[in-house]
């Protein structure tokens, strides 16, 4: 019989949701490197071993955290039949795809080291697959086949993860004064401040401010536009009937 005060009893006082919420708090405050089972146990007032009551291992916990991060994205509604029909005929799949990419970016920026955590989880195939699923659905609205849509969605997600990872590394360096020191040592190499900071997307909890990640929005916008435009051109070329020489 479980005695009050034992690790199992304390673990039972917390739900799986409690553990994930506490882990998200640690991630945002201290970063991924300091998200340890020992620290998490201390926050929840349980022994680290008690956490395995809810999660088989740390990777399973990290996968649940990654899922929670991407689930918070303000994704484009995909249940409106009228919108879906208009997307195919009017080319609105492009806008829907761009919106999905921006929603993912904002979700990743909402938590410190969000891109690194989601990227590692996705690479291991443990979770965080929702963005690819949703992007695939958006792209398919343009008349693309399932295979092409899936590959294109994965490429866009990989771009977003890489871009945001760079942004968050730069933000971390800036918070430690590394960027300022480098700019002082090499003023000629400093980039101009962005005219369109990430605060234009208010869902970002850590907005890109002038001097922290120069031209972050412009480069992100350019990359997404390039991917969508390239996909569109490739699709139109593949759709053109081939003419055989006479």
Secondary structure, DSSP 8 states (H G I E B T S, - for coil): ---TTSHHHHHHHS-HHHHHHHHHHHHHHH-GGG--HHHHHHHHTS-GGGGGGT-SSHHHHHHHHHHHHHHTS-------HHHHHHHHHH-THHHHHHHHHHHHHHHHHTSTTHHHHHHHHHHTTSS--HHHHHHHHHHHTTT--HHHHHHHHHHHHHHHHHHHHHHHHHHHHHHTTHHHHHHHHTGGG-----SS-GGGSTT-SS---TTTSTTHHHHHHHHHHHHHHHHHHHHHHHHS------
